[in-house]
């Protein structure tokens, strides 16, 4: 089940979401404009669509990551998703190439997962 996160949740809550899916990580899509995210999807694309449909997110502002619930620091977030392939924005890989966007994603995730 996909959850839209607008206010902080605990890492324990995130671990519970992970148990319902992949176990050690959750797929998440972060809207860097609204500073919200959707977690718990089987596919990043499903979380992205939910954010667009329910929160009015725009594709250019949504970035997919994996959150590894048992890890911390730089190992907690993996920037790898098909939704990150955005040639129009200059991002031609599954990674998030722009360091400013990466830092914004880290800040938003850090604010929403405590």
TARA-V577662 format. One record per backbone hydrogen bond with DSSP energy under -1.0 kcal/mol. NH is the residue of the N-H (numbers start at 1). CO is the residue of the C=O. E is the energy in kcal/mol with one decimal. If there is no record, write none. Layout:
nh-><NH NH>
co-><CO CO>
e-><E E>
//
This chain:
nh-><3 5 9 14 15 16 17 18 19 21 23 24 26 28 29 30 31 32 35 36 37 38 39 40 47 48 49 50 51 52 53 54 55 57 61 62 63 65 66 67 68 69 71 75 76 78 80 81 84 85 86 86 89 90 91 102 103 104 105 106 107 108 109 110 111 112 113 114>
co-><39 37 112 10 11 12 13 14 15 18 18 22 67 65 38 63 36 61 31 31 5 29 3 27 43 44 45 46 47 48 49 50 51 51 58 59 30 28 78 26 76 24 68 72 73 66 78 94 81 82 84 91 86 87 86 98 99 100 101 102 103 104 105 106 107 108 109 9>
e-><-2.8 -4.1 -3.0 -1.9 -2.1 -1.8 -1.9 -2.2 -1.9 -1.9 -2.8 -1.3 -1.9 -2.9 -2.3 -2.9 -2.9 -2.7 -1.7 -1.0 -1.8 -2.3 -2.7 -1.7 -1.3 -2.5 -2.4 -2.0 -2.2 -2.2 -3.1 -3.0 -1.8 -1.8 -2.3 -1.2 -2.1 -2.9 -2.4 -2.8 -2.7 -1.1 -1.7 -1.4 -1.3 -2.7 -1.4 -1.9 -1.2 -1.7 -1.0 -2.9 -1.5 -1.5 -2.1 -2.3 -2.3 -2.1 -2.7 -2.5 -2.4 -2.6 -2.9 -2.5 -1.8 -2.2 -2.6 -3.1>
//
